[in-house]
Amino acid sequence: MPDAFLIPTIPHPITGRFQPPGSKSITNRAVIVAAAATGTTHLSGVLDSEDTRVMAAGLTQLGIAVETDWPAARMTIEGCGGRLPAATATIDCRASGTTMRFLTALCGLGTGPYRLDGTARMRQRPIGDLLDALAQLGLQASAESPGRCPPVTIAGGPLTTADTASLTVRGDISSQFASGLAMIGPCLAGGLRISFAGELVSWPYLEMTDRVMHAFGGSSSLTPDTWDIQASGYRGRDYAIEPDASAASYFLAMAAITGGSMRIDGLGRESLQGDVGFADALGQMGCEVRWHADAIEVRGRASRGIEIDMNAISDTVPTLAVVACFAESPTLIRNVRHIRDKETDRISDLARELRKLGGCIDEHDDGLRITPAPLQAARLSTYDDHRMAMSLSLAGLRTAGVVIEDPACVGKTFPGYWDAFADVTGMPCLPA
């Protein structure tokens, strides 16, 4: 892949139909639960991406038998029955936050020591709150980098208490901390009770985790205050992964920016993923949104700005910010302070790149205000962040001369993005 892509401008409304690859969020939850289960799990529709491959490799390091057929989007996992086979392991999580957080929690089911590391950016992403929670369970959990960032070391397990284990986690940091802890709960002899301190972020991702746990026989009750998880264990099963709603946002945005229409197959109101709510945001901006049992359709242009709390759909903030640049009035995105700790600072760095395009952007501690202005040609940095690359590419649909650096970074969650972009728009991106 070239070092940079020139995005083609599309002179007509984009119309099309698309089914995204499997959900990264569901894939990585399902493989964790399957690994902890008793028996064999066959997963279909799994996402083939750097994040999911890193997760599969990490489970293998922990002694879990994982068989993958990436071209067929299938994975077979032999569960460990709640006790990790490997007594010790060293795991490279690369840039995958879900792998780092979920495997850190899963290591509580083994003896250790286990050491988990990653990229330079991963060594800047705080994980201290998760380690504090594991320490509440009696594990030895430490971080080596400043700010209590990875590498991390986990030892002192496996967790065997017959009483219900209790811990408290902050709700305003990362939902992945609570999800990782919850997924080991059914494997503890007395179950687990998680209490939340403060406002919860990304509530739909906690619901997603809870529903995946239930699908494998887990028994739990989730409220905004507590997550009570019974010692039910998990059972292996056949499980289908639904398409990725975050990936769908880029294609829905194509219609919203150009005044076209887009149908996304495989998703609907009953989806496990909260990011289907991105379609409702486009509806507020003036698009027509039609919901079907297994599809979402968006028609028309997003012509008006809105004020929106995107806490529940925060992965789609960069996408909506680009759409807002083409509206006719300002948009205020708020309550997403936690996205500063993603693959990059998705508030400051997003604001910087949109300003290169000529956007009038006001940065707030917890969000952005986008005031539409004429856009211009620009060469845009992506910060090794897949969502920055995919969302910023949309600006080129109506702005000549937009160049996206490091386009290969989309491989983290959507390796086929540029091919899909060309298929849907009818125009390939060219080396720049």
Stockholm file with secondary structure:
# STOCKHOLM 1.0

chainA/1-432         MPDAFLIPTIPHPITGRFQPPGSKSITNRAVIVAAAATGTTHLSGVLDSEDTRVMAAGLTQLGIAVETDWPAARMTIEGCGGRLPAATATIDCRASGTTMRFLTALCGLGTGPYRLDGTARMRQRPIGDLLDALAQLGLQASAESPGRCPPVTIAGGPLTTADTASLTVRGDISSQFASGLAMIGPCLAGGLRISFAGELVSWPYLEMTDRVMHAFGGSSSLTPDTWDIQASGYRGRDYAIEPDASAASYFLAMAAITGGSMRIDGLGRESLQGDVGFADALGQMGCEVRWHADAIEVRGRASRGIEIDMNAISDTVPTLAVVACFAESPTLIRNVRHIRDKETDRISDLARELRKLGGCIDEHDDGLRITPAPLQAARLSTYDDHRMAMSLSLAGLRTAGVVIEDPACVGKTFPGYWDAFADVTGMPCLPA
#=GR chainA/1-432 SS CCSEEECCCCCSCCEEEECCCBCHHHHHHHHHHHHHSBSEEEEESCCCSHHHHHHHHHHHHTTCEEEEEGGGTEEEEECCTTSCSCSCEEEECTTCHHHHHHHHHHGGGSCSCEEEECCTTGGGSCCHHHHHHHHHTTCEEEEEETTTEEEEEEESCCCCCSSCEEEEEETTSCHHHHHHHHHHGGGSTTCEEEEEESCCSCHHHHHHHHHHHHHTTCCEEECSSEEEECSCCCBCCEEECCBCHHHHHHHHHHHHHHTCEEEEETCCTTCSCGGGGHHHHHHHTTCEEEEETTEEEEESCCCSCCEEECGGGGGGHHHHHHHHTTSSSCEEEESCGGGGGSSSCTTHHHHHHHHHTTCEEEEETTEEEEECCCCCCEEECCTTCHHHHHHHHGGGGSSTTEEEECGGGGGGTCTTHHHHHHHHHSCCCEEC
#=GC SS_cons         CCSEEECCCCCSCCEEEECCCBCHHHHHHHHHHHHHSBSEEEEESCCCSHHHHHHHHHHHHTTCEEEEEGGGTEEEEECCTTSCSCSCEEEECTTCHHHHHHHHHHGGGSCSCEEEECCTTGGGSCCHHHHHHHHHTTCEEEEEETTTEEEEEEESCCCCCSSCEEEEEETTSCHHHHHHHHHHGGGSTTCEEEEEESCCSCHHHHHHHHHHHHHTTCCEEECSSEEEECSCCCBCCEEECCBCHHHHHHHHHHHHHHTCEEEEETCCTTCSCGGGGHHHHHHHTTCEEEEETTEEEEESCCCSCCEEECGGGGGGHHHHHHHHTTSSSCEEEESCGGGGGSSSCTTHHHHHHHHHTTCEEEEETTEEEEECCCCCCEEECCTTCHHHHHHHHGGGGSSTTEEEECGGGGGGTCTTHHHHHHHHHSCCCEEC
//
